[in-house]
Amino acid sequence: ERGSSVYASFVGNELCFLLVVSGFFAAVCPVIGPTDTYGPL
């Protein structure tokens, strides 16, 4: 169905966004403090 493909695309975009954000935190956390402060990120 078209709706499911749109949903899959949305989920894919969300995962890419989360990867970018987690990569950003992985780069920044050692500078500003302990990584475990941000939990699973």
Secondary structure in CASP SS format (residue, H / E / C, confidence):
PFRMAT SS
TARGET T0000
AUTHOR 0000-0000-0000
METHOD secondary structure of the structure
MODEL  1
E C 1.00
R H 1.00
G H 1.00
S H 1.00
S H 1.00
V H 1.00
Y H 1.00
A H 1.00
S H 1.00
F H 1.00
V H 1.00
G H 1.00
N H 1.00
E H 1.00
L H 1.00
C H 1.00
F H 1.00
L H 1.00
L H 1.00
V H 1.00
V H 1.00
S H 1.00
G H 1.00
F H 1.00
F H 1.00
A H 1.00
A H 1.00
V H 1.00
C H 1.00
P H 1.00
V H 1.00
I H 1.00
G C 1.00
P C 1.00
T H 1.00
D H 1.00
T H 1.00
Y H 1.00
G C 1.00
P C 1.00
L C 1.00
END
